[in-house]
Every structure is written in structure tokens, then in C-alpha cells.
């Protein structure tokens, strides 16, 4: 039930809600979109589904990085460490004869920025010097999946990437709507004040980091399944952190809608300009400059300032007609 607070001196009541008509429409459209996307391998070729796998993984990474930076206030340049760990874990398990498509099921659970980068670099150096992990040349899954027809393998990969993205986005959304979400936003805005109000600052930050690391490990496992090959220089590259930063900041940091929009924009620019060499980086930079100058709060920030909220995570106050007023019989204005 929607909480209602009455102010007798004004003869009116105030209702607090966490949902809206736009959110209801978004949920319905999302369910329909997931159903259509799930059926896509039967309707489209592997060229389309393979590109969408990339988009799904970008959305997952953006949502997870936003959980850290946008909500918990922890800027990380080292999450590629967990991408690499997840990828190599899938390869190691597949060497025992277990199908890579079964590996991800259990995984689907200033100084800080420099420290995370150092951790990622340490993992990179370790893997590079371990011949049993392929050393600097990397490892391949092609042999383990040779028994599957390419069309079937691509369909399985697509469905697994879609499911992983759905779990990550929904999981982050439910998480930030919980008590943890309130705590993390308080820690993000003012850690000292949050601590005085009883919020366990370090526990909140570590929980966000561990959950994000688990999610990145799952995404890393999907990377090797989708490409069939990884090498340390690629999977541990800081470029992944740069991509995450771009997607979240361009879309709108600290929102649920922003990282998804940012991932779509990044994917579109990547698909359009990746074949032009250095012009790809020029296009990415131009988009970043344009958005920062015209919309400091990101693309979604423009819509948010106008009251739009497709995936609300906080509370909204709406007026309720006082008893005896013309609108009271109708039960209020119904907007939220």
C-alpha cells in the first residue's frame, strides 16, 4: 500500500510512491522485448545475433560499473581483472570436459581507482607468465566446442548472453531499490554523514565491489564463449574500463536508464566506425565531448530533468485530494 502522510493544517494528504505509469509501461515493453529477443535466433542470421551478443555484454558491464561508481561512489579502473578471471575460469573448467554453457550458471552471484588498476595489472602479469594458462599467447575454446554446429553454438551463446544481461540488469535494479540501495547512495553522497546515521560504510562498499566483481566474472566467461579465444593483453586491457566509463558517463551516471542508453550509443558508434581505424576513436571522443558540453548529467539526465523515470529506484511524493474535495471520490489524481 502507498504510504500516506496527512497534514491537517493544510487539509490535504501526501502520498509517497515508488512506481509510475511510465514504469508500468516500461516493464510491459521489456517483457515483450525479451520475448522477441529470445526468439531472434529463429528469425535472424548469426551476423545479427553475434552483434547483439556484444551489445548485451556492453549493457551488462555498464550496469555493473554504474553500481560501483554511480551508486556506491567507487571509481574503478580495474574491473577487467574479473573479466579475465571469469574467462580463464571457463577455459579451465572446459578442460575437464564440462560444457562451457554450464559454467556461468553458478556465477549468475582516487586511491581506490589506482589500486584496482594495480590488481588488474598483477593478474595480467601472472597469467602472462603461466604457460599452463597459455602464457602471452592466450587460450582457445574452439576445440571444446568443435562438436556443436556453428549455428547451434551461436544460438546458445546468444541466449546465454541475453539471460545474463537480464539477470544483471534486473539484479542491479532490485538491489538499488532495497535498503542496500539507500545505504549506497548515502555513502556515495556523504560517507561521514552516512556513518553518523548508522550506515556501515565499509561493509556497503565491499558488498557493492564483491557483487560487481562476481558479475564481471560472469561477463568474462561470456567473452571467451562468444569469441572462442582470449589472450591476457586483450582481456585484462584497461580499455574495458575506459569503455565502461564512457558508457556510464554518456548515458547518465547514478541512474538505471543511463548505462543502458550509453551502451547502445557506444555499440552504435563502434559498429559504424570500427572499420575506419583511428576514426573510431575520433568518433567516440566527439560523442563524449558533445554530451559533456550539452548534457553534463548524461543523455538520460535531459529526460530526468523533465520528470521522466522509466525504472524508478527512489520515492516520489504526489498530492492526494483532501477528504470532501471533488477528487476525493475518485481516489486522487493517480499520477506517480
N, C-alpha and C positions, 0 to 999 in steps of 0.2 A: 504494500500500500504506500502511496505517496505521502511522506510526512507533511503535515500542515501546521503552521505556526500562526496563531491568531493574535492580532494587535487590537484590543478593544478600543483604544483611544482613537483609532482610525476607522473603526467599523469595517475592517477588511481582514482577509486572511492571506497568507503567503504559502504557496505550495512549493516544495523542493522536489525536483525530479532528476533522474539520470538518463532519461530516454527522450526521444522526439520522433515526430513523424518521419523526418528525413532519415533517422537511424533505422526505423522500421523498413522504409523503402530500400535502404542500403542492404540490410540483412536479407530481404527477399531477393534483390537483384544478385547478391553474392551467391546465394544458394543456387539460383538459376545459372549463373555464370560458371560455377563449379561443375554443375551437371553437364553443361555444354562442353567445357574444357575436358572433362573426363571422357567424353565420347569422341573427342577430336582425333585420336589415332585411327578411328574407323572412318573418318571423314576427310582427313588431310594427309599429305605425304610426310615423309620423315624430315624433309627440309624445314617444314613449318614447326613440327613438334620439337625438333632439335634446337631451333632458335628459341622456342618458348621455354625449354629447359633452362637455358641461360637466363632468361628473364625471371623465372621462378627463383633461381638461386640468388640473383641480384636482389629481389624483393626480400628474401629471407635474410641476407646479410645486412641489408639496410634496416630492417625491423629490429634485428638483434643489436646492431651498433647503436641504434636510437635508444634502445632500452638502457644501454650503458651511459651514453652521453646526454641524451635528451631528457631522461627521467632520473637516473642516479647521479648525473653530473660527473661522470668519469670518462675523460677523453682517452681513448686507447689507440695506439698505433701498432699494436702487436697481436691483434686477433687472428692474423694469418697463421700464427703459431698453432692454433687449434684447428684451422683448416688443414694444415699439414698433418697434424696428429690424426685427425679423422680419416684423411686419405690413406695414410700409411697403415692405419689400423684395419681398414677394409682390405687392403692388399695382403696384410699378414694373415687375417682370418681366412681369406680366399685361398691362401696357400695350403690350408688344412683340408680343403675340399668343401667347405661351406660356401653356398651360393652368396655372392656379394649382395644380392637383392634381399637377403635375410639379415644382413649385418646392421642396417640402420634402425631396425625396429626398436631395440632397447635404447638407442640414442635419442629417439624422438621423445631426455632429461638431461699540468706541467711536469712533475716528477713521476707521476703515475704513467703518463704518456711515454716518457723516455724509458721507464722501467719495463713496460710491456714490449716496447720495441727491442730492448736488450734480450728479453726472454725469447722472442721470436727468432732473433739472430742466433742465440745459443742453440736452439733447436735446429736451425738451418745448418750450423757448423757441425753439430753432432751427426745429423743424418748424412751430410756430405762425406764424412769420414768413416761411415759404416758400410763396408762392402755388402754385408748381409741385407742391407736396406737399399741396395743398388748404387750406393755412393752418389757421386755427382751426376751420373747418367740417368738416374730415375728408375722407376719400375713400371711394369705394364700389366694390365688385366686382360689383354686380348686373349691369351691362352686359356684362362679360366672360363671365359665366356664364348669360346670358339664353337661350342655345341649349339648355341642359340642362333637361329636365323637372324640376320641384321634387323629385319622389320620387327620381329618379336622383341628383340633386345631393346630397340629404340622405344617401343611402346611401353615396355616395363619401366624403362628409365624415365620416360615422360610421366607415367602415373605416379612413380615413387617421388619424383621431384615436385609434382603438383600436391601430393599428400603431405610432403614435408613442409612445403610453403604454407599450406593451410593450417597445419598444426602449429607452426612457429608464429604466424600472424595471429591466429586465434589465441594461442597461449600467451603471447605478449599482451594482447588486448585484455584478456581476463586478469592477467597479473597486475596491470597498471590500474584496473578498476577495483582491485582488492585493497586491503589495509596496507599491503606492501607498496602499492602504487602511491598512496598518500604519503607514506614514510619516505619513499624515494624522492618524490617531488619536494618534500620539506628539506631533505638532505641536499638536494640539488640547489635550492634557493638560498638556504642559510643553515649550514651544518650546526653551528653553535646554538642557534635558536632552537633547531630541531632537537638537539640533545637536551636542552633545558625542559622541553616538553615531554621528555621520556622516550624519544626515538633512539633506538640503538644504531647509531650512525655507521660504525664499522661493520656490524652484522648486516645491515641493509646493503651496504656497498659490496661486501663479499658475496652475498647471496645473488645480487644482480650480476656480478662478474662470473660466478660459477655457472649460473643458468645460461648466460650468454655464451660462455666457453663450451658448454655442452651442445648448445645449438650450432655453434660454428663447427664443432667436430662432426656433427651430422651433415652439415653442408659440405665439409671437406670430403666426407665419404661419398657424397653425391658427385663431387667434382671428378673423382677418379672413375666412377661408374659411367659418367656421361662422356668423358674424354678417352677412357681406357688407358691413359698414360699420364704420369706426373713425374716431375723432377724437382729437386729441392729449390733450385733457383726460381722456379715459377710459383710453386705452391706456397713457399714462405716469403714471397715478394711483398715488399711494403706497398706495392701498387694496389693491392687489395684494400689496404687501409685508406689509401687516397681515394679509391673508388667509393668506399663506404662513406667517407667524409663528404664527398661530392653529392652523393645521392640524398643523404640526410639533410645537409645544409640547403641544397637547392630545393628540395621538397618542402622542408619545414621541420626543423629540429624540435623535439619535445611534443610532437603530435603523432597520432596513429596514421592519419591520412598522408602526411608529408613524405615519409620514407617510401611509401608505395608509389606515389606520384614521381618522386625523384628517381626511383629505379626505372620507371617506364621512360622518363626523359633520357636518362643515361643509356638505356638499352637502344632507344631510337637513334640517338646520336652515334652510338657505337656501330649500329648496323649500317647507318648511312655513310659514315666517313672512315670506317676502319680500313677500307681498301686504299685510302689515299695517303697512307704513311703518316708523316708529320702533321698533315692537315687534320687528322683525327684529334690530336692534342690541341690544335688551334681551335677546333670547333668546341671541344669540351671547355677550354678556357673562356671562349667567347660567351658561351651559355652561362658559365659561372659568374663572369663579370656583369652580364646583363641582369641576372637575377639579383645579385648582391646590391646593385645600384638602384634597381627599380622596386625590389621587394626584399628588404633585409630579413623579414620573417619567413622567407621562402615562398614558393608558389602557393602552397596551401594557406600561408599567412594572409594572403589577399582575401581569400574566401572566408577565413576565420574571423577577420575584422568585420565582415558583414553579417556575422552571426551564424554561418554555416557550421554544421557539426554532423558529419556522417557516421562517425564512430566515437560517440561521446564517452569520456572517461571520468569526467568530473560531475559536479552537481550544478543544476540551473534553477533559478528562482523564477516562479511565474505567479502572477496575481490571480487570486480566486475571488469572485464576487462575494460581497458580504451577504449574510442571511437577509432575505427580504428584497434584495436587489433584483432587477429584471433578469439578470443572467444566472441567478442562483438556482432557479428551477431546472436549468439546462445543465448544471453541474460545472460551471466555469467555462473558460474560453477554449480549453482543450489543446492549447499550444504548449510545446515544451522544447 
